Amino acid sequence: QVQLVESGGGLVQAGGSLRISCTASGRTFSSYSMGWFRQAPGKEREFVTAITWNGVSTYYTDAVKGRFTISRDNAKNTVYLQMDSLKPEDTAVYYCGAGPRAIGLIMPQSRVLYWGQGTQVTVSS
């Protein structure tokens, strides 16, 4: 069993930056590919970005490519999402998810094994 806890959300003005984190319990963090997802008000949760278990490869959706950066520190059991040039349309609850190593970088939600509770990110215009 893995527990994921997100932190670092908040309110930021458009054009600003924010870094959110997701820390995992247990000693097997490096066994998992990690992803970030988000759910905007009135919309379904969507995939945003993912990183392989060793941090070598990453994937970003077109909506965030060039603005967001995913990284991980396996020694700290933590995955990060650095968000720059934020836009009001980035406003959402952000969730981290852990999937099996072989899940691939485009992480389907149906194959996510563990979810965090979410952290709110609000971008004001």
Order of alpha helices (4+ residues) and beta strands (2+ residues): beta-beta-beta-beta-beta-beta-beta-beta-beta-beta-beta
